[in-house]
Amino acid sequence: SSANGLHFDLVNSQVIFSQFLSRPLSQYAAAGIAIVSVLLWLYLRGEISGDSYLLDLSLLSVVMLVPLYHRFYDAALLIFPVAWAITNLRGTAAGWARFILAATLPFTIPGAALLRYLADSNAFIRVLAQSWWWNLFIAPHQAWLVLFILMALLFAARKLGQPQAECESLGSAAVAA
């Protein structure tokens, strides 16, 4: 529960849902997001031509962070979306690649621990940390970022599956040849 100070060290989405749903419902909601994401990915995957193994691995690694118990250090799985984003900074999904790189930056520092330290050392922030919006948006920021990265990967897959993406990849292959 959010009464536990270490609760916000988790990056799975139950941290978010437990703020307004019961524990079982928050687990079902997180599992539902994961299942819908995988089904959507399977649909989008069929439309992508070419080699998308890194995107596959990226999506699956992020999906695993959503419903299952994961601490901050398990976010190392985000290395796969970072690798995909770096390799796609030029091309059809470059905007989503940049978004993913920006969304993974907060994982380079222990944000929940830093927020706890600030709340313990500053009276103003301590008062803010008692608010509902802090517990829903600020403290679980890394869980939100995991969800945003998952959505960005799905949007990137959709973008890569569009006809102009296929034309661009064929054109760049012809130039390379």
Secondary structure, DSSP 8 states (H G I E B T S, - for coil): -TTSGGGGGB-STHHHHTTTS-HHHHHHHHHHHHHHHHHHHHHHHTT--S--HHHHHHHHHHHHHTTS--BGGGGGGGHHHHHHHHHTSSSTTHHHHHHHHHHHGGGGS-HHHHHHHHHHH-HHHHHHTTSHHIIIIITTHHHHHHHHHHHHHHHHHHHHTSHHHHHHHHHHHHHH-
